[in-house]
Amino acid sequence: MLNPHNVHHYARALGRRAKAGRVDAALLARDLARERVGLHPWQPPTPA
């Protein structure tokens, strides 16, 4: 999960202010590709 507050500030740093589905999707993709390369899919813990 991404913190919406952090994504908002990332968008502002890039000079993006528009609110549109495609723009938001592209922004999230850029953020994930460039800034959060260490993220991995969450997996539930294995039962003991």
Summary of the structure (lengths in Angstrom):
residues: 48
radius of gyration: 13.8
end to end distance: 25.9
largest distance: 48.3
contacts: 73
relative contact order: 0.15
helix: 52%
strand: 0%
